[in-house]
C-alpha cells in the first residue's frame, strides 16, 4: 500500500521540484561552496564550474515561486488565481521568517523578506492573462534595471527598508520581480504538454544566447576599456581588466552606476539587462528540461526492469528537497549559525568542496526521510497551517460583524 505522503508526492509536478532542488542547492554553492572568482592580474582566476551557479540560482528560486502561484491553472484569467488574503498572510509570514533567519548573523543575504515584497507587488497581476503577464515581465525587465541605476545616481545610498527591498538591496524588486511575473505566466500554461515545454526551451535558449552572447561580444569589442575608463582607470591592459573583473564578480545585487554600459554586461547578481535576461533564459530552459526529466522519472518508477526503476526512484528522491524548498533553505542557514556558535567556524567568502558536499548530502537525506511521512516540509506545513488559521479567524470575525444585532 502506498503511504499517504508518497501518494501526495506522486501528484506533484516532479520536474518543478527538481527545478527547485537545483535552485536551492545552487544557492548552497554561493553560501557554503568554493569561490567563483579569485582576484589576480587581469581578470584573475575564474572558477567557471562555480560561477555558473551564482545569480542564476536565486533567479530560478524566484521564477519557481511565480510558477507555484498558479501552477497548472487554465489560461482563463478569472480561474485558479491566487487569493489575495492568503497571499498577503503568507507574505507577512515569510517576512517574519526572513527576519528571524537574518537575526542569526550568518553572512547569507536572506532572500525571504524580499520574497514577501515580490508577492505583494505581483498581486495586482493575479487576474491577467498569460500574454499580459509575459508583456508585464518584459516591460519590467526593460525598465527596471536602468531605473535602478538612475535612482541610485540621483539619491545615492539611502538607508531604509523600503529603499533596500525596492531599489538597492541584495534582491531589489526593480530587477527581481520580472522573474516572479515570468514564472507566474508559465504557471498559467499546461506544463504537461510537450508543445509548451518546447516553447519554453526555445525561448530560454534565445534569451540565454542574447544575454550572454551579446554581453560577451560587448566586452570583447572594447567594452572592458570603456567600463574601466568610466571608473577612472584608463589605458586599457591588465589594470583595466582587473578593475572590470572586480566589479563584474562583486555580486552586489545592483548594477554599477559609473556607466549605463554596465547594463549590457552579464555580471552575476548585478541586476543588469544582460543579467536579468540571461537568468530568465536559463530559468525557462532548465524548467523545460526538468519537467521532461521528471516525467521520465515518474514513468521509470513503474518500469518492470530494475535499472530504469532505480534511476526513476533516484531522480524522484533528488526532487525531495525541491518539494520543501523553504525548509531546506532555512535549515542550511540555521545549520550555518549552529556550526559557527559551537565551533567558531567562519563561513567566509569561500568554503571547501567537503563542506558543500556535507550540506548537500545531509539536506537531501533529511528531505527524503521527511517526504516519506509528509509531502510538505516542516516550514511549508507550518506556514500553511498558520495561514489557514488566520483566514478562518478572519472569516468568522467578518461573519460576526455582518450578522444583524437583535433588537
VOMARKOL-608457 format. One record per residue (C-alpha): residue number from 1; x, y, z; residue in three letters. Coordinates in Angstrom, 1 decimal, decimal comma. Example, Ala and Ser with C-alpha at 12.3 -4.5 7.8 and 13.67 -1.06 7.14 Angstrom:
 dolum      u      v      w marpa
     1   12,3   -4,5    7,8   Ala
     2   13,7   -1,1    7,1   Ser
//
This chain:
 dolum      u      v      w marpa
     1    0,0    0,0    0,0   Unk
     2    1,3    3,4   -0,9   Unk
     3    1,9    5,7    2,1   Unk
     4   -0,2    8,9    2,0   Unk
     5    2,9   11,1    1,7   Unk
     6    4,1    9,1   -1,3   Unk
     7    0,7    9,3   -2,9   Unk
     8    0,6   13,0   -2,5   Unk
     9    4,1   13,3   -3,8   Unk
    10    3,1   11,4   -7,0   Unk
    11    0,5   14,0   -7,7   Unk
    12    3,2   16,8   -7,6   Unk
    13    4,9   18,0  -10,7   Unk
    14    8,2   16,3  -10,0   Unk
    15   10,0   18,3  -12,7   Unk
    16    9,2   21,5  -10,8   Unk
    17   10,5   20,0   -7,6   Unk
    18   13,7   19,1   -9,5   Unk
    19   14,0   22,6  -10,7   Unk
    20   13,6   23,9   -7,2   Unk
    21   16,3   21,4   -5,9   Unk
    22   18,8   22,8   -8,4   Unk
    23   17,9   26,3   -7,4   Unk
    24   18,3   25,8   -3,6   Unk
    25   21,5   23,7   -3,9   Unk
    26   22,9   26,3   -6,3   Unk
    27   22,4   28,8   -3,6   Unk
    28   24,3   26,5   -1,3   Unk
    29   27,2   26,8   -3,7   Unk
    30   27,2   30,6   -3,1   Unk
    31   26,8   30,3    0,7   Unk
    32   29,0   27,2    1,6   Unk
    33   30,8   26,4   -1,6   Unk
    34   34,2   27,3   -3,2   Unk
    35   34,9   30,8   -4,5   Unk
    36   33,6   31,6   -8,0   Unk
    37   36,5   34,1   -8,7   Unk
    38   39,9   34,9   -7,2   Unk
    39   41,5   38,3   -7,8   Unk
    40   44,7   38,4   -9,7   Unk
    41   46,4   40,0  -12,7   Unk
    42   43,9   41,0  -15,3   Unk
    43   40,6   39,0  -15,0   Unk
    44   42,1   36,9  -12,1   Unk
    45   41,1   33,3  -11,8   Unk
    46   37,6   32,5  -12,8   Unk
    47   36,2   29,2  -11,5   Unk
    48   33,7   28,5  -14,2   Unk
    49   32,2   25,5  -12,5   Unk
    50   31,2   27,5   -9,6   Unk
    51   30,4   30,9  -11,1   Unk
    52   27,6   29,3  -13,2   Unk
    53   25,6   28,9  -10,0   Unk
    54   25,9   32,5   -8,9   Unk
    55   22,9   34,8   -9,6   Unk
    56   21,1   32,2  -11,8   Unk
    57   20,0   30,0   -8,9   Unk
    58   18,3   32,8   -6,8   Unk
    59   16,6   33,8  -10,0   Unk
    60   15,4   30,3  -10,5   Unk
    61   14,1   30,4   -6,9   Unk
    62   12,1   33,5   -7,7   Unk
    63   10,9   32,0  -11,1   Unk
    64    9,7   28,8   -9,4   Unk
    65    7,8   30,9   -6,8   Unk
    66    5,9   32,6   -9,6   Unk
    67    5,2   29,2  -11,3   Unk
    68    3,8   27,9   -8,0   Unk
    69    1,3   30,7   -7,6   Unk
    70   -0,9   29,3  -10,4   Unk
    71    0,8   26,0  -11,3   Unk
    72   -1,2   24,2  -14,0   Unk
    73   -4,1   26,6  -13,9   Unk
    74   -6,0   27,3  -17,1   Unk
    75   -5,3   30,3  -19,3   Unk
    76   -8,5   32,0  -18,3   Unk
    77   -7,6   34,9  -16,1   Unk
    78  -10,5   34,6  -13,8   Unk
    79   -9,8   31,0  -12,8   Unk
    80   -7,3   29,5  -10,4   Unk
    81   -5,9   32,8   -9,4   Unk
    82   -4,2   33,2   -6,1   Unk
    83   -6,5   34,6   -3,4   Unk
    84   -5,5   38,0   -2,0   Unk
    85   -5,9   37,4    1,7   Unk
    86   -3,9   34,1    1,9   Unk
    87   -1,1   35,5   -0,3   Unk
    88   -0,8   38,6    1,9   Unk
    89   -0,7   36,5    5,0   Unk
    90    2,0   34,2    3,6   Unk
    91    4,0   37,2    2,5   Unk
    92    3,8   38,6    6,1   Unk
    93    4,9   35,2    7,5   Unk
    94    7,7   34,9    5,0   Unk
    95    8,9   38,4    6,1   Unk
    96    8,9   37,2    9,8   Unk
    97   10,8   34,0    8,8   Unk
    98   13,3   36,1    6,8   Unk
    99   13,8   38,5    9,7   Unk
   100   14,4   35,6   12,1   Unk
   101   17,0   34,0    9,8   Unk
   102   18,7   37,3    9,2   Unk
   103   19,0   37,8   13,0   Unk
   104   21,1   34,6   13,2   Unk
   105   24,0   36,7   11,9   Unk
   106   25,2   34,4    9,1   Unk
   107   26,9   36,0    6,0   Unk
   108   23,9   35,0    3,9   Unk
   109   21,8   37,7    2,4   Unk
   110   18,4   36,2    3,3   Unk
   111   16,0   36,3    0,4   Unk
   112   12,7   35,5    2,1   Unk
   113   12,0   39,1    3,2   Unk
   114   12,4   40,2   -0,4   Unk
   115   10,1   37,3   -1,4   Unk
   116    7,3   38,7    0,7   Unk
   117    7,6   42,1   -1,1   Unk
   118    7,6   40,5   -4,5   Unk
   119    4,4   38,5   -3,8   Unk
   120    2,6   41,7   -2,7   Unk
   121    3,8   43,5   -5,9   Unk
   122    2,6   40,8   -8,3   Unk
   123   -0,9   40,6   -6,6   Unk
   124   -2,4   43,2   -8,9   Unk
   125   -1,5   41,0  -11,8   Unk
   126   -3,3   37,9  -10,5   Unk
   127   -6,2   38,1  -13,0   Unk
   128   -4,1   38,9  -16,0   Unk
   129   -3,8   36,5  -19,0   Unk
   130   -0,6   34,7  -19,6   Unk
   131    0,2   37,0  -22,5   Unk
   132   -0,3   40,1  -20,3   Unk
   133    1,9   38,6  -17,7   Unk
   134    4,7   37,9  -20,3   Unk
   135    4,4   41,5  -21,5   Unk
   136    4,5   42,8  -17,9   Unk
   137    7,6   40,8  -17,2   Unk
   138    9,3   42,0  -20,4   Unk
   139    8,5   45,7  -19,7   Unk
   140    9,6   45,4  -16,1   Unk
   141   12,8   43,7  -17,2   Unk
   142   13,4   46,5  -19,7   Unk
   143   12,6   49,5  -17,4   Unk
   144   13,7   48,2  -14,0   Unk
   145   17,5   48,0  -14,5   Unk
   146   18,1   51,5  -15,9   Unk
   147   15,6   53,0  -13,5   Unk
   148   17,6   51,4  -10,6   Unk
   149   20,8   52,9  -11,9   Unk
   150   19,3   56,4  -12,4   Unk
   151   17,6   56,4   -9,0   Unk
   152   20,8   55,4   -7,2   Unk
   153   22,7   58,0   -9,2   Unk
   154   20,3   60,7   -8,1   Unk
   155   19,6   59,7   -4,5   Unk
   156   22,8   57,8   -3,7   Unk
   157   22,9   55,3   -0,8   Unk
   158   19,7   55,9    1,1   Unk
   159   19,3   53,7    4,2   Unk
   160   15,9   52,2    5,0   Unk
   161   13,9   49,1    4,5   Unk
   162   11,8   50,3    1,5   Unk
   163   14,9   51,6   -0,4   Unk
   164   16,6   48,2    0,2   Unk
   165   13,8   45,9   -0,9   Unk
   166   12,7   48,1   -3,8   Unk
   167   15,9   49,6   -5,3   Unk
   168   19,3   49,0   -3,8   Unk
   169   19,3   45,8   -1,7   Unk
   170   20,6   42,3   -2,5   Unk
   171   17,4   41,3   -4,3   Unk
   172   15,6   44,6   -5,1   Unk
   173   12,1   44,5   -6,7   Unk
   174   13,1   46,7   -9,5   Unk
   175   15,2   44,0  -11,0   Unk
   176   13,8   40,8   -9,5   Unk
   177   10,0   41,0   -9,9   Unk
   178   10,4   40,0  -13,7   Unk
   179   11,4   36,5  -12,6   Unk
   180    8,2   36,2  -10,5   Unk
   181    6,0   37,6  -13,2   Unk
   182    7,5   35,3  -15,9   Unk
   183    7,1   32,3  -13,6   Unk
   184    3,5   33,5  -12,9   Unk
   185    2,9   33,4  -16,7   Unk
   186    4,4   30,0  -17,2   Unk
   187    2,3   28,6  -14,3   Unk
   188   -0,8   29,5  -16,2   Unk
   189    0,0   27,1  -19,1   Unk
   190   -0,5   23,4  -19,1   Unk
   191    3,0   22,2  -18,3   Unk
   192    2,2   18,6  -19,1   Unk
   193    2,0   19,4  -22,9   Unk
   194    5,2   18,9  -25,0   Unk
   195    4,4   21,9  -27,1   Unk
   196    4,6   24,2  -24,1   Unk
   197    7,8   22,7  -22,9   Unk
   198    9,4   23,1  -26,4   Unk
   199    8,3   26,7  -26,4   Unk
   200    9,9   27,2  -23,0   Unk
   201   13,1   25,6  -24,3   Unk
   202   13,3   27,7  -27,5   Unk
   203   12,6   31,0  -25,7   Unk
   204   15,0   30,1  -22,9   Unk
   205   17,8   29,3  -25,4   Unk
   206   17,2   32,5  -27,4   Unk
   207   17,2   34,7  -24,2   Unk
   208   20,3   33,0  -22,9   Unk
   209   22,2   33,4  -26,2   Unk
   210   21,1   37,0  -26,5   Unk
   211   22,2   37,9  -23,0   Unk
   212   25,5   36,1  -22,6   Unk
   213   26,4   36,1  -26,2   Unk
   214   25,7   39,8  -26,7   Unk
   215   27,3   40,7  -23,3   Unk
   216   30,4   38,7  -24,1   Unk
   217   30,7   40,3  -27,6   Unk
   218   30,4   43,8  -26,0   Unk
   219   33,2   43,1  -23,6   Unk
   220   35,4   41,6  -26,3   Unk
   221   34,9   44,5  -28,7   Unk
   222   36,2   47,3  -26,4   Unk
   223   33,7   47,2  -23,6   Unk
   224   36,3   46,4  -20,9   Unk
   225   38,3   49,5  -21,7   Unk
   226   35,1   51,7  -21,8   Unk
   227   33,9   50,4  -18,5   Unk
   228   37,3   50,8  -16,8   Unk
   229   37,6   54,3  -18,1   Unk
   230   34,2   55,2  -16,6   Unk
   231   35,6   54,1  -13,2   Unk
   232   38,7   56,2  -13,7   Unk
   233   41,1   53,5  -14,9   Unk
   234   42,4   54,5  -18,4   Unk
   235   44,9   53,0  -20,8   Unk
   236   43,4   49,5  -21,0   Unk
   237   45,6   46,5  -20,3   Unk
   238   45,6   44,3  -17,2   Unk
   239   44,8   47,2  -14,9   Unk
   240   41,6   47,9  -16,8   Unk
   241   40,6   44,2  -16,9   Unk
   242   41,3   43,9  -13,1   Unk
   243   39,0   46,8  -12,3   Unk
   244   36,2   45,5  -14,5   Unk
   245   36,6   42,0  -13,1   Unk
   246   36,4   43,3   -9,5   Unk
   247   33,0   44,9  -10,3   Unk
   248   31,9   42,1  -12,5   Unk
   249   32,3   39,4   -9,8   Unk
   250   31,3   41,7   -6,9   Unk
   251   27,8   40,3   -6,8   Unk
   252   26,3   43,4   -5,1   Unk
   253   22,8   42,8   -6,3   Unk
   254   22,7   46,1   -8,3   Unk
   255   24,4   47,4  -11,4   Unk
   256   27,3   49,7  -11,1   Unk
   257   26,3   53,4  -11,6   Unk
   258   29,5   54,6  -13,2   Unk
   259   28,2   54,0  -16,7   Unk
   260   24,9   52,8  -18,3   Unk
   261   27,1   50,5  -20,4   Unk
   262   27,2   48,2  -17,3   Unk
   263   23,6   47,3  -18,2   Unk
   264   24,9   45,3  -21,2   Unk
   265   27,3   43,3  -19,1   Unk
   266   26,1   39,8  -17,9   Unk
   267   27,8   40,2  -14,5   Unk
   268   26,3   37,7  -12,0   Unk
   269   23,9   39,0   -9,4   Unk
   270   24,2   42,6  -10,8   Unk
   271   20,6   43,2  -12,0   Unk
   272   21,8   44,5  -15,4   Unk
   273   19,8   43,9  -18,6   Unk
   274   22,1   41,1  -19,6   Unk
   275   21,9   39,5  -16,1   Unk
   276   18,1   39,6  -15,9   Unk
   277   17,5   38,4  -19,5   Unk
   278   20,1   35,7  -19,2   Unk
   279   18,7   34,4  -15,9   Unk
   280   15,2   34,4  -17,4   Unk
   281   16,5   32,4  -20,3   Unk
   282   18,3   29,9  -18,0   Unk
   283   15,2   29,5  -15,9   Unk
   284   12,9   28,8  -18,8   Unk
   285   15,4   26,4  -20,4   Unk
   286   16,1   24,4  -17,2   Unk
   287   12,5   24,2  -16,3   Unk
   288   11,7   22,7  -19,6   Unk
   289   14,5   20,1  -19,1   Unk
   290   13,5   19,4  -15,5   Unk
   291    9,8   18,9  -16,4   Unk
   292   10,8   16,3  -19,1   Unk
   293   13,2   14,5  -16,8   Unk
   294   10,6   14,5  -14,0   Unk
   295    8,0   12,9  -16,2   Unk
   296   10,5   10,3  -17,4   Unk
   297   11,4    9,5  -13,8   Unk
   298    7,7    9,0  -12,9   Unk
   299    7,3    6,6  -15,8   Unk
   300   10,6    4,8  -14,9   Unk
   301    9,4    4,2  -11,3   Unk
   302    6,7    1,9  -12,7   Unk
   303    9,0    0,1  -15,1   Unk
   304    9,5   -3,7  -14,8   Unk
   305   13,2   -3,6  -15,4   Unk
   306   15,4   -2,9  -12,4   Unk
   307   17,8   -0,3  -13,9   Unk
   308   15,2    2,1  -15,2   Unk
   309   13,2    1,8  -12,0   Unk
   310   16,2    2,5   -9,8   Unk
   311   17,0    5,5  -11,9   Unk
   312   13,4    6,8  -11,6   Unk
   313   13,5    6,3   -7,8   Unk
   314   16,8    8,2   -7,5   Unk
   315   15,6   11,1   -9,7   Unk
   316   12,4   11,4   -7,6   Unk
   317   14,5   11,3   -4,4   Unk
   318   16,6   14,2   -5,8   Unk
   319   13,3   16,1   -6,2   Unk
   320   12,5   15,8   -2,4   Unk
   321   14,5   18,9   -1,4   Unk
   322   12,6   20,9   -4,0   Unk
   323    9,3   19,8   -2,6   Unk
   324   10,2   21,5    0,7   Unk
   325   12,5   24,2   -0,7   Unk
   326   11,7   26,8    2,0   Unk
   327   12,5   24,3    4,8   Unk
   328   15,8   23,3    3,1   Unk
   329   16,7   27,0    2,6   Unk
   330   16,0   27,9    6,2   Unk
   331   17,7   24,7    7,5   Unk
   332   21,0   25,4    5,8   Unk
   333   21,1   28,9    7,4   Unk
   334   20,2   27,6   10,8   Unk
   335   22,9   24,9   10,4   Unk
   336   25,5   27,6    9,5   Unk
   337   24,6   29,6   12,6   Unk
   338   24,8   26,5   14,8   Unk
   339   28,2   25,4   13,4   Unk
   340   29,6   28,9   14,0   Unk
   341   28,2   29,1   17,5   Unk
   342   29,5   25,7   18,5   Unk
   343   32,8   25,5   16,7   Unk
   344   33,7   29,1   15,9   Unk
   345   33,9   28,2   12,2   Unk
   346   33,5   31,3    9,9   Unk
   347   31,5   30,9    6,7   Unk
   348   33,5   33,5    4,8   Unk
   349   33,5   34,1    1,1   Unk
   350   34,7   30,6    0,2   Unk
   351   34,4   27,1    1,7   Unk
   352   35,8   23,7    0,8   Unk
   353   34,1   21,2   -1,5   Unk
   354   33,8   18,9    1,5   Unk
   355   31,7   21,5    3,4   Unk
   356   29,5   21,9    0,3   Unk
   357   29,1   18,1    0,0   Unk
   358   28,3   17,7    3,6   Unk
   359   25,5   20,3    3,5   Unk
   360   24,2   18,9    0,2   Unk
   361   24,1   15,2    1,2   Unk
   362   22,7   16,0    4,7   Unk
   363   19,9   18,2    3,5   Unk
   364   19,0   15,7    0,7   Unk
   365   18,9   12,8    3,1   Unk
   366   16,8   14,7    5,6   Unk
   367   14,4   15,8    2,8   Unk
   368   14,0   12,2    1,5   Unk
   369   13,2   10,9    5,0   Unk
   370   10,8   13,6    5,8   Unk
   371    9,0   13,2    2,5   Unk
   372    8,1    9,6    3,4   Unk
   373    5,7   10,9    6,1   Unk
   374    4,7   14,4    4,9   Unk
   375    4,9   15,8    1,4   Unk
   376    5,4   19,3    2,6   Unk
   377    8,4   20,4    4,5   Unk
   378    8,1   21,5    8,2   Unk
   379    8,2   25,2    7,3   Unk
   380    5,8   24,9    4,5   Unk
   381    3,4   22,9    6,7   Unk
   382    3,6   25,5    9,5   Unk
   383    3,1   28,4    7,1   Unk
   384    0,1   26,6    5,6   Unk
   385   -1,5   25,9    8,9   Unk
   386   -1,0   29,4   10,3   Unk
   387   -2,3   30,9    7,1   Unk
   388   -5,4   28,7    7,2   Unk
   389   -6,0   29,5   10,8   Unk
   390   -5,7   33,3   10,3   Unk
   391   -8,0   33,1    7,2   Unk
   392  -10,6   31,2    9,2   Unk
   393  -10,4   33,6   12,1   Unk
   394  -10,9   36,5    9,7   Unk
   395  -13,9   34,9    8,1   Unk
   396  -15,5   34,2   11,4   Unk
   397  -14,9   37,7   12,6   Unk
   398  -16,3   39,1    9,3   Unk
   399  -19,4   36,9    9,7   Unk
   400  -19,9   38,1   13,2   Unk
   401  -19,7   41,7   12,2   Unk
   402  -22,1   41,3    9,3   Unk
   403  -24,7   39,4   11,4   Unk
   404  -27,5   41,9   12,3   Unk
   405  -27,9   42,5   16,0   Unk
   406  -31,0   41,6   17,9   Unk
   407  -33,3   44,4   19,0   Unk
//
